[in-house]
C-alpha cells in the first residue's frame, strides 16, 4: 500500500498497525527498522504503513550482481 503525503492519510493507514516500517531520508547508512506507531514522525522519516517482516527484509537487502 502506497500513501503519498502526511497527516490524516498516514494516521489512517497506520491506525491498526504496530509496529510500522520506517527509514530515514538523510543518512549515509540506509537501514529500515520497525518502530512503534505512537510517536509523531519527523519529515525526514519515510514510513511504510506495513508491519510485514518480509517487506522489512526486502527493504534491508541489497541487490547482488
C-alpha positions in Angstrom: 0.0 0.0 0.0 1.5 3.4 -1.0 0.4 6.5 0.9 1.7 9.8 -0.5 1.6 12.7 1.9 1.3 13.1 5.6 -1.2 13.7 8.3 -4.6 12.1 8.3 -3.9 9.7 5.4 -0.8 8.3 7.2 -2.6 8.1 10.5 -5.5 6.2 9.0 -3.1 3.8 7.2 -1.2 3.0 10.3 -4.2 3.0 12.7 -4.3 -0.7 13.2 -0.6 -1.4 12.8 2.0 -1.6 15.5 4.9 -1.5 14.6 5.4 0.0 11.2 8.5 0.2 9.0 10.4 3.4 8.9 13.6 4.6 7.1 15.5 7.8 7.2 16.0 10.0 4.2 19.2 11.7 5.4 21.8 9.1 6.3 24.8 7.5 4.6 23.7 4.2 6.1 20.1 3.4 5.0 18.5 0.6 7.1 14.8 0.2 7.6 13.6 -0.5 11.1 10.4 -1.4 12.9 9.1 1.4 15.1 6.1 1.8 17.3 3.2 3.9 15.9 2.7 6.2 19.0 5.3 8.9 18.3 4.9 11.7 15.7 7.3 11.0 12.8 9.7 13.7 11.6 9.5 14.8 8.0 12.9 13.3 7.4 11.5 9.8 8.0 9.8 7.7 5.4 7.1 5.5 6.9 5.8 2.4 5.2 2.3 1.5 6.5 3.1 -2.1 6.9 4.2 -4.5 9.7 5.2 -7.2 7.3 8.6 -8.6 8.2 9.1 -9.9 4.6 8.9 -6.3 3.4 11.4 -5.3 6.0 13.7 -8.0 4.8 13.3 -6.9 1.2 14.0 -3.2 2.0 17.0 -4.3 4.1 18.6 -6.4 1.3 20.9 -5.2 -1.4 21.0 -6.1 -5.0 23.6 -8.6 -5.9 25.4 -8.5 -9.3 
